[in-house]
């Protein structure tokens, strides 16, 4: 009884793996200034991680920090404790 061999796995995607770059940029920008950029770069990191078979952890962290930044900024603005909007 002869059975055919299974097909070989597909070759890895060609191009540059920027998973770590997008993840680190997302974390830094999500923590420091721009939550929306943290979310965008986090998504890009997760997308590249899936494409190249890497861990998507940095992307998830970037998205989480971006969301925390947006929510925290909204809370500070609503309470009047946001330092850049203080019109004393």
RANORMO-V202900 format. One record per residue. SS is DSSP state (~ for helix, > for strand, _ for the rest). PSI is psi in radians with two decimals (NA if undefined). Layout:
SS | PSI
SS | PSI
This chain:
_ | 2.12
_ | 2.32
_ | 2.47
_ | 2.64
_ | 2.61
_ | 2.73
_ | 2.64
_ | 2.71
_ | 2.67
_ | 2.63
_ | 2.69
_ | 2.69
_ | 2.49
_ | 2.67
_ | -3.00
_ | 2.33
_ | 1.90
_ | 0.42
~ | -0.85
~ | -0.69
~ | -0.91
~ | -0.70
~ | -0.80
~ | -0.74
~ | -0.74
~ | -0.73
~ | -0.82
~ | -0.86
~ | -0.60
~ | -0.59
~ | -0.72
~ | -0.92
_ | -0.95
_ | 1.77
~ | -0.62
~ | -0.63
~ | -0.61
~ | -0.71
~ | -0.76
~ | -0.83
~ | -0.55
~ | -0.74
~ | -0.76
~ | -0.66
~ | -0.75
~ | -0.71
~ | -0.81
~ | -0.59
~ | -0.72
~ | -0.67
~ | -0.67
~ | 0.08
_ | 0.54
_ | 3.05
_ | 2.31
_ | 0.25
~ | -0.78
~ | -0.64
~ | -0.74
~ | -0.69
~ | -0.72
~ | -0.74
~ | -0.75
~ | -0.78
~ | -0.63
~ | -0.74
~ | -0.74
~ | -0.70
~ | -0.78
~ | -0.79
~ | -0.78
~ | -0.72
~ | -0.68
~ | -0.68
~ | -0.78
~ | -0.70
~ | -0.67
~ | -0.50
~ | -0.14
_ | 0.22
_ | 0.20
_ | 2.07
~ | -0.46
~ | -0.22
~ | 0.19
_ | 2.01
_ | 0.81
_ | NA
